[in-house]
Amino acid sequence: MFSDELKNISWDETTERIARMTDADVRRALGKSHCDINDFMALLSPAAEPYLEQMARLSRKYTEERFGRTMSMFIPLYITNSCSNSCVYCGFHRENPMARTILTPEQIEDEYRAIKQLAPFENILLVTGENPAKAGVPYLAKAIDIAKRYFSNIKIEVMPLKMEEYKELTHHGLNGVICFQETYNREHYQLYHPRGMKSRFEWRCDGFDRMGQAGVHSIGMGVLIGLEKEWRTDVTMMAHHLRYLQKHYWRTKYSINFPRMRPAQNEGFQPNCFMTDRELAQATFAMRIFDHDVDISYSTREPAYIRDNMCTLGVTTMSAESHVNPGGYHTYPQALEQFTVSDERTAKVINARLKELGREPVWKDWDASFDLISPPKSGGVRGGLNV
């Protein structure tokens, strides 16, 4: 399990190694066709900042070689904000005095119909809080069963599950799972997650192993930028995790996210660092140069100008016209959202803008017929095909 591997990777030593990277280290990394973790740290380091233009050119080159000039489009649907956790930074934490919603199967189907009216979405991400007693695996299985009537590719972003539960959901038509570790700093993790199942660092961290063991087609990863002062260290730990998963579960496709926290507008949790736009670009370029095949996703958390600039330089998946409250497309459009959406353009406007920028939006990148094919013993069918 990766939590055991992580014990051998020092947070403090990693932070110091990144800070010690030199101009020569950066130039060496840029001269390689395949980078290792040490090269990745160099590309993330402050020493790489003068090389952003060169990194951007390399990132674009590798992206177009692997993904062409396409952009995979998806949309999230929050089906419940009921949660038993007390994450200090989250609007859904259990002490927050807000109306809790668990959509019924009928309401979920209404949301699916409303989404299909926005654009020809075929990739949907079902999102929940963590309340297994009221919105556990049977609830998710029902939502996926209904989703299969409307969408070709179904992913979830929910509480970590047992391996057997992930496997059960794949039998219902689940294609992928997204889970943010939030932070790999084991010492600080419980400060941000004091109560609830999410307070168990190992259970969450090793959830990715359980996804791989269950044969999930696609696994999405991310750290919440702002929880830790040393965001570069957290992103490096995620790169370690990515390499570990690719080695052990090589049939699976992987994606990376860089969600940035914003300053709270009231007395809520304030981020410990603020990643600038240039730093976000640097992290994106470094990840693409480090791994030419990984899918890099930007959500509507990011403003339109950032998404427009980065869509040709390394990003390969985007959400569009997102609502981040339960039933936000039809049932409860005015409910409290988990976080503020920055890119409020409609899916049709984003579609047109991507084409202006030389990118072809791909609304469907997985076909349900692949689920009926038994993979050969020597390999497997990989998700994310640009068809």
C-alpha positions in Angstrom: 0.0 0.0 0.0 1.2 3.5 -0.8 0.8 4.7 2.8 3.7 2.3 3.7 5.8 3.6 0.8 5.1 7.2 2.0 6.7 6.5 5.4 10.1 6.3 3.6 9.7 9.7 1.9 10.5 12.6 4.3 8.3 15.7 3.9 11.1 18.0 5.3 13.9 16.5 3.2 11.7 16.8 0.1 11.0 20.4 0.9 14.7 21.1 1.4 15.7 19.3 -1.9 13.3 21.4 -3.9 14.7 24.6 -2.4 18.2 23.5 -3.2 17.5 22.9 -6.9 19.8 25.0 -9.2 19.7 26.4 -12.7 21.8 23.4 -13.8 19.3 21.0 -12.3 16.5 22.6 -14.3 18.5 22.6 -17.6 19.3 19.0 -17.1 15.7 18.1 -16.6 14.6 20.1 -19.6 17.2 18.2 -21.7 15.7 14.8 -20.9 13.0 13.0 -22.9 11.8 11.2 -19.8 12.1 12.7 -16.3 12.4 11.1 -12.9 11.1 12.5 -9.6 14.3 14.4 -9.0 13.9 16.1 -12.4 10.2 16.9 -11.5 11.3 18.6 -8.3 13.7 20.7 -10.3 11.0 21.8 -12.7 8.7 22.6 -9.8 11.4 24.6 -7.9 11.8 28.4 -7.8 15.0 27.8 -9.9 12.7 26.9 -12.9 10.8 30.1 -12.9 13.0 31.7 -15.6 12.3 28.7 -17.8 8.5 28.9 -18.0 8.4 29.7 -21.7 10.6 26.8 -22.5 8.6 24.5 -20.2 5.4 25.7 -21.9 6.7 24.8 -25.3 7.7 21.4 -24.2 4.4 20.9 -22.4 2.5 21.8 -25.6 4.7 19.5 -27.6 4.1 16.4 -25.4 0.4 17.2 -25.0 -0.2 17.3 -28.8 1.9 14.2 -29.4 -0.2 12.2 -26.9 -3.7 13.8 -27.0 -3.7 15.7 -30.3 -5.6 19.0 -30.2 -8.6 17.7 -28.3 -10.2 18.7 -25.0 -12.3 16.1 -23.2 -15.4 17.7 -21.6 -17.2 16.6 -18.5 -19.8 17.9 -16.0 -20.1 17.3 -12.3 -23.4 16.5 -10.6 -23.7 16.8 -6.8 -26.3 14.4 -5.7 -26.0 15.0 -1.9 -24.3 17.4 0.5 -25.0 15.3 3.5 -21.7 14.6 5.2 -20.4 13.2 8.5 -17.0 14.8 8.3 -15.7 18.0 9.9 -13.1 19.2 7.3 -12.2 22.7 8.4 -12.1 24.1 4.9 -15.2 22.6 3.4 -18.7 24.2 3.1 -20.3 20.8 3.6 -18.7 20.0 7.0 -21.3 18.6 9.4 -21.3 21.6 11.8 -22.2 24.0 9.1 -25.8 25.1 9.6 -27.2 24.4 6.2 -30.0 22.5 4.6 -28.9 18.9 3.8 -30.1 17.3 0.6 -30.0 13.7 -0.7 -31.6 13.6 -4.1 -34.1 10.9 -4.8 -33.7 8.6 -7.8 -36.4 10.6 -9.6 -34.7 13.9 -8.8 -31.3 12.5 -10.0 -32.9 11.6 -13.3 -34.4 15.1 -13.6 -30.8 16.4 -13.2 -29.5 14.1 -16.0 -32.2 15.3 -18.3 -31.4 18.9 -17.5 -27.7 18.4 -18.2 -28.4 16.8 -21.6 -30.2 20.0 -22.5 -27.0 22.1 -21.9 -24.6 20.3 -24.3 -24.0 16.8 -25.6 -22.2 15.7 -22.4 -21.4 12.0 -22.3 -18.9 12.3 -19.4 -20.5 12.8 -15.9 -18.9 13.0 -12.5 -21.3 12.1 -9.6 -20.2 13.9 -6.4 -21.4 13.3 -2.8 -20.4 14.2 0.8 -19.5 11.3 3.1 -22.6 9.8 4.6 -22.5 6.0 4.0 -25.5 5.3 6.2 -27.9 7.4 4.0 -26.0 7.7 0.7 -23.7 4.6 0.5 -23.0 2.1 -2.1 -26.6 1.0 -2.8 -27.5 4.7 -3.4 -24.5 5.2 -5.7 -25.3 2.0 -7.6 -28.8 3.2 -8.3 -27.5 6.6 -9.4 -25.1 4.9 -11.8 -27.8 2.6 -13.1 -29.9 5.6 -14.1 -27.0 7.5 -15.5 -26.2 4.7 -18.0 -29.4 5.6 -19.8 -28.0 9.1 -20.5 -24.2 9.0 -20.4 -21.4 6.8 -21.8 -18.7 7.6 -19.2 -19.6 7.7 -15.5 -17.2 8.6 -12.7 -17.7 9.3 -9.0 -16.0 11.5 -6.4 -17.3 10.1 -3.1 -16.0 8.8 0.2 -13.2 6.1 -0.1 -14.7 2.6 -0.5 -13.7 -0.9 0.1 -12.1 -2.8 -2.9 -15.2 -5.0 -3.1 -17.4 -2.0 -3.2 -15.5 -0.4 -6.1 -15.7 -3.6 -8.0 -19.4 -3.9 -7.4 -19.9 -0.4 -8.8 -17.9 -1.3 -11.9 -20.4 -4.0 -12.5 -23.1 -1.3 -12.5 -21.2 0.7 -15.2 -18.7 2.8 -13.2 -15.8 3.9 -15.3 -13.7 6.0 -13.0 -13.1 7.4 -9.6 -11.7 10.8 -8.5 -10.3 11.2 -5.0 -8.3 14.1 -3.6 -5.8 13.1 -0.9 -6.0 16.9 0.0 -2.5 16.7 1.5 0.2 14.1 1.9 1.5 15.7 5.1 0.7 13.0 7.5 1.6 15.1 10.6 -0.8 18.0 9.6 -3.6 15.9 8.0 -5.7 15.5 11.1 -5.6 19.3 11.8 -7.7 19.7 8.6 -9.8 16.6 9.1 -10.4 16.3 12.9 -13.5 14.1 12.9 -15.2 11.6 10.7 -14.0 8.8 8.4 -11.9 11.3 6.5 -9.7 11.8 9.6 -8.1 8.4 8.8 -5.1 9.3 6.7 -4.2 5.7 5.7 -7.7 4.7 4.8 -7.9 7.6 2.3 -4.4 7.3 1.0 -4.7 3.6 0.4 -8.1 4.0 -1.3 -6.2 4.4 -4.6 -4.7 1.0 -4.2 -8.2 -0.4 -3.6 -9.4 1.3 -6.8 -6.6 -0.3 -8.7 -7.2 -3.7 -7.2 -10.9 -3.4 -8.2 -9.9 -2.8 -11.9 -11.3 0.8 -12.1 -10.6 2.1 -15.6 -9.6 5.6 -14.6 -8.3 7.1 -11.3 -8.1 10.8 -10.7 -5.8 12.4 -8.1 -5.2 15.8 -6.6 -4.0 17.8 -3.6 -5.8 20.8 -2.3 -3.4 23.7 -3.0 -3.5 26.0 0.1 -3.8 23.5 2.9 0.0 23.3 3.2 2.5 26.2 3.0 4.8 24.1 0.8 2.5 23.3 -2.1 5.5 22.1 -4.1 6.2 19.4 -1.6 2.6 18.2 -1.7 2.6 18.1 -5.5 5.9 16.1 -5.4 4.3 13.6 -3.0 1.5 13.2 -5.5 4.0 12.5 -8.3 5.5 9.8 -6.1 2.0 8.4 -5.7 1.3 8.5 -9.4 4.5 6.6 -10.2 3.7 4.0 -7.6 0.2 3.5 -9.0 1.4 3.3 -12.6 3.8 0.6 -11.6 1.3 -1.5 -9.7 -1.9 -0.9 -11.7 -0.5 -0.3 -15.2 -3.8 -1.0 -17.0 -5.5 2.0 -15.4 -5.6 5.5 -16.8 -4.7 8.4 -14.5 -5.6 12.0 -14.2 -4.2 14.9 -12.1 -6.0 18.0 -10.7 -4.6 21.2 -9.1 -7.5 22.7 -7.2 -6.6 26.0 -5.7 -8.2 27.3 -2.5 -9.3 30.9 -2.3 -9.3 33.2 0.7 -12.4 32.9 2.8 -14.7 35.9 2.7 -15.7 35.6 6.4 -14.1 34.0 9.4 -13.7 30.6 7.7 -10.5 28.7 7.1 -7.8 30.8 5.5 -5.4 29.0 3.1 -1.8 28.6 4.3 -0.5 29.6 0.9 -1.8 31.2 -2.3 -0.6 29.6 -5.6 -0.3 32.3 -8.2 -1.3 31.9 -11.8 2.3 31.5 -12.9 2.9 28.9 -10.2 -0.2 27.0 -11.4 1.2 27.1 -15.0 4.5 25.9 -13.7 3.0 22.9 -11.9 1.0 22.0 -15.0 4.0 22.2 -17.3 6.2 20.3 -14.8 3.6 17.5 -14.6 3.2 17.2 -18.4 7.0 17.1 -18.9 7.2 14.5 -16.1 4.4 12.3 -17.5 3.4 12.7 -21.1 0.4 10.4 -20.8 -1.4 11.7 -17.6 -4.6 13.5 -18.1 -4.5 17.0 -16.6 -7.9 18.5 -15.6 -9.0 22.1 -14.9 -12.4 22.6 -13.3 -14.6 25.7 -13.3 -12.9 26.7 -10.1 -10.4 28.4 -12.4 -11.3 31.6 -14.2 -12.0 31.7 -17.9 -8.7 33.5 -18.8 -6.6 30.8 -17.1 -8.5 28.0 -18.7 -8.3 29.6 -22.1 -4.6 30.2 -21.8 -3.8 26.7 -20.5 -6.1 24.7 -22.9 -3.3 24.7 -25.5 -0.4 24.2 -23.1 -1.0 21.0 -21.2 -4.6 20.7 -20.0 -6.6 17.9 -21.6 -9.9 17.8 -19.6 -12.3 20.6 -18.6 -15.6 20.8 -16.9 -18.2 23.3 -18.2 -21.3 25.0 -16.9 -20.8 23.4 -13.5 -23.1 23.7 -10.5 -21.6 22.5 -7.3 -24.7 22.2 -5.1 -27.0 19.2 -5.0 -29.6 19.4 -7.7 -28.1 22.5 -9.1 -29.2 22.0 -12.7 -32.9 21.5 -12.1 -34.2 20.6 -8.6 -32.5 23.1 -6.3 -30.7 25.7 -8.5 -30.2 28.2 -5.7 -28.8 25.9 -3.0 -25.5 26.6 -1.2 -22.5 25.5 -3.3 -19.5 23.7 -1.9 -17.2 26.3 -3.5 -17.5 29.3 -5.9 -17.4 28.7 -9.6 -15.1 31.1 -11.4 -15.8 30.2 -15.1 -19.5 30.8 -15.4 -19.7 30.6 -19.2 -22.2 28.2 -20.7 -21.0 25.0 -22.2 -21.9 26.2 -25.7 -19.8 29.4 -25.2 -16.8 27.3 -23.9 -17.2 24.9 -26.8 -17.0 27.8 -29.3 -14.1 29.4 -27.5 -12.1 26.2 -27.5 -12.6 25.9 -31.3 -11.4 29.5 -31.7 -8.2 28.5 -29.8 -7.6 25.5 -32.1 -8.9 22.8 -29.8 -11.6 20.3 -30.6 -14.0 19.6 -27.7 -14.6 15.9 -27.2 -17.9 15.2 -25.4 -17.6 11.4 -25.5 -14.3 9.6 -24.8 -15.5 6.2 -23.5 -18.0 3.9 -25.1 -20.2 1.6 -23.0 -19.5 -1.3 -25.4 -15.9 -1.5 -24.0 -17.4 -2.6 -20.7 -18.7 -5.7 -22.5 -15.2 -6.7 -23.8 -13.1 -9.0 -21.6 -9.6 -7.6 -21.6 -6.9 -10.0 -22.8 -4.6 -11.6 -20.2 -1.6 -9.7 -21.5 -3.2 -6.3 -21.1 -6.4 -4.4 -21.0 -8.5 -1.8 -22.8 -7.7 1.6 -21.6 -10.3 4.3 -21.0 -10.2 7.8 -22.3 -10.1 6.9 -26.0 -10.6 10.1 -28.1 -13.3 8.7 -30.4 
